[in-house]
Amino acid sequence: MVVEGPRPFAHLHGSNAGLYRAVMGTFVQAKRRFAVHLRPEDVHEALIRRHESAPELAEISSALASLEEWGNLRADPDTSRVTTVEDFHRARYLYQLTRHGEAAEEALAAYDEALGRRGALQAVALADIATQLRALLGLAEQPVPDVAKVHLLLRGLVDRFTDLAGNAQAFMGSLQRSIDLHDAEVDAFLAYKDRLIDYLERFIADLLTTGSEIAALIDSVERGGVARLLDHAARREAADAAPGADGGDDPREREFQRLAVLWRERWDGFRAWFVSEPHHPSQAKLLRSQARAAIPQLLQVVSALNERRAGRSDRSADFRTLAVWFAQAPDDAAMHRLWRSVFGLSSARHLTVDEDTLAEREDHPVAPSTPWAQAPPLRISPRLRKTGSYERRGKPNRVIDRSEARRHLAELAAREASETAAARAALTTSRPTRLGDLGPLDPAAFRLFLTLLGEALAARRPGQRGVSTTTTDGSMEIRLSIVDNAEPVEIHTPHGVFRGPDQLVEIIDLTAEPAREQTA
């Protein structure tokens, strides 16, 4: 005989699934109040308080019996209020959640939360994480840190980080579903687009600035000895380990070993979220790139909606219209005519059968059952296959004179080369120079300067004071160094003022190096 195990999710498919969920919810709420056992009368009163109208007590008793049969609840005889022999022989039970039933309710609660969760990009969480890391860095620099403070900071850091990562993942998933939504209300989607793009731009800016600070703080905490802090947190949590029934080794030591591994894994995951490795970009960097890519995707959806509103050709709209025509066709013959008209499935008129073909077929007949791969080929002219005619008709195309266009392109290329050379000359420095001493820059030189500065900042790793890198074409080199107690500086351009912390910069034109060496 096969003994059937618990089926804690069976109540979801019953005809009274709503009642079963309400009863199980009553037990979950009672557990939060540290109430273990409930009588049918207790469940009935709780349902009345929650819903103002509840099923009869007999129906609730039947639901409790079914849940006990499926393994969600456990029934124990209720002898606490027995006063007569009749009460003793009457079936009275106390019900409590089983491990299977409790696990099923936790899974259903997580499912409901995931369905209703839209997620968010929490810039505030980034600021909180940076604040907690600064406090943790202060404790790491102490010879004997306060263990309780270390534990509380690490717990808060893990909780804040988990919330940030989970919300970001949920938000990007819901954002992608919003982008893929083609049947959205046009006006509502356009209004949503403006708010969403502003939201994404603000988070990208916060993630770029605060994320870089967090990466630098992580590097500083690790240099201060993060392993020691993690062991302190694990040791403090293991102090509350309950004694085992087997009476073996010290349960606190076993618990410490398990928690030490867990805390190191948490820190490694936290570090990988903010700090990139040579071949493994950080999750923050991937999130930033996905958020940036979502903006043009939103604009593409808006463009498609505008085209649809303007009545332009849309393949999906054409197919929906065609489906309506097929549904309105009076008979199969009309559907076939519509199909041939729409998709052009007409006879191959250029493969006509002439007298020579008929004579060949009479001399060498081919059975209708012959596979096409084994049948004699029908040879036609390549031009006939392409155009349907043996000869090209009409006068030849006129030769287009493109000399003026080539001259215009040559002028543009020469002007661009001249502007680039002038920008190189304006930016090249003979020695390390402060950013504030670069002086006013024209638009071409400023664009080149921003490109060089961006590549240098991208190449700088956390904790690194100086960096040297070259452009992708290998024509220029930039060396950037941090200045202690740097004041903000301004670089004036025709289009505005560029502000930022002062740094030492040296820009070298590598294409001019051979000439410089020969002159020397």
N, C-alpha and C positions, 0 to 999 in steps of 0.2 A: 504494500500500500504506500502510495506517495503522499507524504505530508506536505500540504501547501503552506508556504511561508507567509509572512505578513504582506499585505497589499495596502500600504498607507496612502496610495493615490487613487484607490478604487472609488472613493466617495466623490471624486470629481466627475465621474461619468454616470452617476445615478440620477434618477428623476428628481430627487430632493437634494441636489448638489448645493443649492443655496442654503438650505437648512443645515446641512453637514458643515459647510464652511463657517456658518454663524456659531454653531456649537463648538467647533474646534477653536474659533477665535475667543470664545468665552474661557476656555481652558488656558489659552495662551495669556490672556489678560490676568487670570487668577494666578498663574505662575509668576508674573511680574510682581504680584503682591505677596509672594511666598506662600500662597495657598496651594496645597498639593492635591487634596481630595475635594471633589464636588459631588453633591447628590443631584438627582434629576430636578428636585425643587429649586436648588441653587441655580442651576442652569436656566430654568424657566424664569426665575426672578431677574437674572442678569439680562436675558433677552428682552424682557419687558422694559427694563431700564434703558436699554440701548435702542430698541426699535419701537417702543410704546405699544406695539401689538406683536404678540408672539404666538406660535402654535400651542395647541393644547399640551398638557403634561404627558398624556399618553403618547402623543406623536413624538415628543422629545425623548421619552423613554425608549421608543422604538429606534430612533436615530442613534441613541447612545449604544443600544445593543448591536446595531449594525457596525458602528465604528469600533466597538470592542471585537467584533468578529473579524474585521479587516486588519486589526493590529494597531490601530491609532490610539486606542484607550485600553486600560486594564481595569477590570471590575473586581472589587473585593467585597465580601459580604458586609453589610452595614448592621452591626449589632449594638451600636451605641445607644439607640433610642428604643430598644425592644422592652416592652412592659408586659406583654402577654404572650401566651404560647402561640396564638394565632399570628401575632406580629413576627414571632421567631420563624415560623414556617413560611411566611410570605417572602417572596423574593425582593429583597431590598439591597441595593448595591451602592458602594462608593466608587467613583470613577476618577482615574488620574491618567495623565499623558504617559505614553510609553516612549522609549527612545526613538522608535520608528516614527511615531506620530509627531513628536517634537521636531525631528529632522525634516519631516515632510512639510510642516508648517513654516520652518525657517526657509526651506527651498521655495515655497510658494510666496512668502513675503519678499524674498530676493527677486523672484520673477515679477511680481507686481511692481516692485520698486524700479526694476530695470525698464519695464514698459512705460512707466510714467516719468522716467528720468530723462531730461533733455540735455543735461550737462551744461557746463559753463567753462569759459576760459578765465581762471581766477588770477588776475593780476595781484589782488590783495594777498593771496596765498604765497606768491613769490616774495613779496615784501616780508611776510611773516617768517618764511624759511630763512631769508637773509638775516633777520633779527635774531632768530634762534641760533644760527650758525655763529654769529658774532659772540653771543653769550657762551656758546660751547667752546669757542676758541679761547675766551678768557679763562675758562676752567681748565682747558688743556695746558695752558701756560703755567698753571699753579703746580707746585711740587706735590701737594696732597690735596686734590680737589674734593669738594663736597659730593659724596656719592649720591645722596638724595637729589641734589640739583642736577647732576649729570644724568641720572635716570629719568627725571621728569622732562629735561630738555630733549633727550633722545626720544622719549615716548611722544612728546608733542611734535617733534620733527617728523617722525614716522607717520603719525596721524595726519598732519597737514600735507605731507607729500603724497600719501595715499589718496587723500581727497582731491588734491590737484591733478594727479595722473588719471584717476578714474573719471573725474568730471571732464577733463580735456578729451579723453578717448570717447566718452559718450557724446560730447558736443560735436566733435569732428564726424562721428557717424551720423548724427542727426543732420548736420550741415550737408553731408554728401547726399543724404536722402532728399533734402530740400532742393539741392541742385538738380538731381535726377527727376524731380517732379515736373512733368510736362503739362498736366491738366490743372495747374494752380490758377486761381483767380488772378487776372493780370494786374489789376490795380493794387490788390493786396500784396502781391509778390513784389511789385515795384517799390512800394513803401517799405516792405521788409528788407529789400536789397539795400536801400540807403542806410538804414540803421545797422544792418549786419556788416557792411563794408567799414563803416566808422568803428564798429566794435572790434573787428579783426585788426584794423590798422593800429588802434590803441594798444591791443594786447601784443602785437608784434613788436611795437616800440618798447613796451615794458619787458617783454621776454628778452629782447636784445640787450638792454641795459642791465636789468636786475639779474638775468641769467649769467652774464659775464661776471658780475660781482659774486654770485653764488659759486661759480666754478673756482674763482680765486680763493674764496673762503674755504671751500672743500680742500683745496691744495694746502692751505695754511693749517687747517685742523689735522690733516694727515701728517704733516711734518711735526706737529706738536705731539703726536702719539695717539691716534684715534683708537688703536687696538686696546690700549689701557682703559680708555673711557668705555668701550663696548664691554670689556670684561667686568667693569664696575657695575654696569647696568644689568648684565646677566647674573652676576653674583647677588645683587639686591633682589631680583625677581625670584631667584632660586631659594632665597631664604624662607619663603612661604610654602615650599614644597611639602605636601602631606606625606606622612610615613606610609610605606607600602605594607601590604598584608603578608608578603613573603618573608619579611624580616631580614632582607639581604643587606647590601651595601647602603651607605648613607644616601638617602633619596635626594638630598640637597646637592650632593656632588654630581649625581647622574643628571639632575635637572640643570645644573650649571653647565655641564658639557653640551647638552642639547641647546640651551639658550645662547651659549657663546657662538655656536655655529649659526644659529638663526640670526643673531644680531649682525654678524659679519656679512651674511647674505643680504640683509636689509641695507647695510651700508653700501655694499657693492652695487645693488640695484639703484640706490639713491645716487651714487656717484655716476653710474652709467647714464642716468637721465640727464645730467647737466654737463658732464665732461666728455669730450670726444676723444677717441683713440685714433691712431693713424689710419686704420682700415675700418673703424666702426664709429660712425657719427653718433652723437648723443641723441636721445629722444627729444630733447628740447630743440635741437637743430632740425630734426625731422618734422616736429610739430610746426616750427616756424616756416619751413618750406611748404608744408601742406596748407597752412593758413594763407601764405602768399599765393599759392596756386589756386586757392578757392576764389580769390577776387576776380581774376579773368574768367574763370568758369561761370561765376555769377553774371558777369557782363555778357558772356555768350548766351546764357539763358535769356537775359533781358533782350538781347538783339533778336533772338528767335521769336520771343513773344511779340516784339514790335513788328516783325515781318508778318507774323500771323495776323496781327491786328490790322496791318495795312493791306491784307489780302494778297500778299505775294505767294508764289508757288511754294508749297510745303508738301514734301513727300508723304508724311504721315496724314495730313489733311486730305491729300488726293486719294490715298488708300481707303480712308474712312468714307469719303464720298463714293468711291467705287463699290465699297461694301454695301452702302445703302442702295445703289443701283442694282446690284445683284439681288438684294433682298426684295426689291420691288419688281423684278422681272416676272412676267406672267407664266413662263414655262421654261423647260430645259433648253429648248431650241433658242429662245431669246438669250439665255445665259451664255450659250456657246457662241452666238453671234457677237455678244458684248465682249466675251473673252478674246475672240479673234481680232476684233476692232481695237481693243486696248493694247494687247501685247504683240500685235502684228504677226500672228501665227498663220500666215497665208502660204500658199504653195510656192515652191522654188521655181519661178518662171524661167530662170536661165538654164535649168536642167530639163530642157524639152527633149522629147523623143522624135528624131527625124527619120527619114527613110533608111539612111545607112544603119542607124541603130536597130530599126525593125528587121532589116535584112540580116544583121549580125545575130540577132536573137533567134531568127528562124534557123540559121545554120548551126548555131551553138546555143540551144535552149538552156535556160537556167531555171531550176526548180524553185517554186516559191519558198520552200523550206530551207533553202541554202543560206547559211549565216553570211552576214554582210562582209565579214573579214575574209571569207573564202570566195565571194562573188568577184567577177571581173571588174576592174576599176573603170570609172567613167572619167576620162581625161578631159580637162577643160583648161582654157588659157588662164594664166594668173590674173591678167587684166579683167577677164570675164568674171572670175571669182570675186574680184575686188569691187568692180563698178557695175557689172551686169551688161557690159558692152565690150566688143572686141577692140574698138578703137576709141581714142579720146576725141571728144567732139569740142568744137569751139576754138577760138584763137588762144594762143599761149598767153600766160600771165605776163604782165609788164614787170620789168626789172625795177625794183625800188632803189632809188639812190639814197643811201644812208650816210653819205659823207658828212652832211651837216650834223647828224646825230653823233657820229664818231668824234667830230671836232668839239662838240659841246661836252661830251664825256671826258675828252682829254683835258679841256679847260678845268672842269670840275676836279679831276684827279690832281692836276698841277696846283690848283688853289688849295686843295686839302693837304697836299704834301708841304706846301709853303707854310700853312697855318700850323701844321704839326711841328715843323722844324723851328718855327718861331716860339711855339710853346715849350719845346725842349730847351731852347736857349734861355728862355725866361726863367725856367725852373731849375736849371743846372746850378749847383752850388760848388764852390771850391773847397769848402770846409763845413763842419757841422754848424748849422744855423738854427736859431729859434724860429718857430712858426710865425711869431709876431713880426719877425724881420723880413718875411718874404715880400711884404708890400702889396699894393693893389695888383690884381691879376685880371687880364682880359678873359672873356668867356672860354676861348680855346685852351689857354693855359690853366684856367680853373678846372675845366673838365678833366684834363690830364692829371692835375694835382689830386683831385678827388679819387681818380682811379688808382694812383700810386698809394695814396693814404689808405684806401680801403684794402688793398692787397697786403700792406704792411700790418694793419690791425688784424686782418684775418690770419696772418701767419704767426702772430704773437701768441704764445701759450701762457696760461695762468702762472703768475709769479715771475715771468721773464721781463727784465728791465729793458733790454735792447733786442732789436730784430733787424735782419737784413734780408731782403727778397728782391727778385727781379720781376719784370713784367712778363706776360705770357709769350711775347715775341722776342724776349731777350734783349731788347734795345735799351732799357733803362734799369738802374738799380736804385733802391731807396733804403736808407738806413735810418731807423727810428729809435730814439732813446727817451726814457722817462726822465723828467726834470722834477726833482724834489721840491715840494711846496710851490708847485706851478700855479701861476695866476691865469685866469681866462684871457684869451687873446682874440683879436678880430682880424679877419682878412676881408678887405673890401673888394667887391666885384661890381660890374655894371648892373647885375641882376639882384644884388642884395649883399648882406654881410654874413660871413661864415664865422661862427663862434665855437670855441672849444678850448680844452686845457692845453697850455703851452708845452711843447716837446722839442727836443733836438732832432733835426732832420738833415740828412745829407742826400742829395739827389745827384746821381752820376749818369751821364749820357754815355752808354757803352759803345755806341757807334762812333763816338769821337775819341775814344781811348787810343787807337793806333796813331792818329794824327798828333795827339798830345805827347805820346811817347817819342815820336820822331822829332818833334820840336825840342823836347828836352835833350 
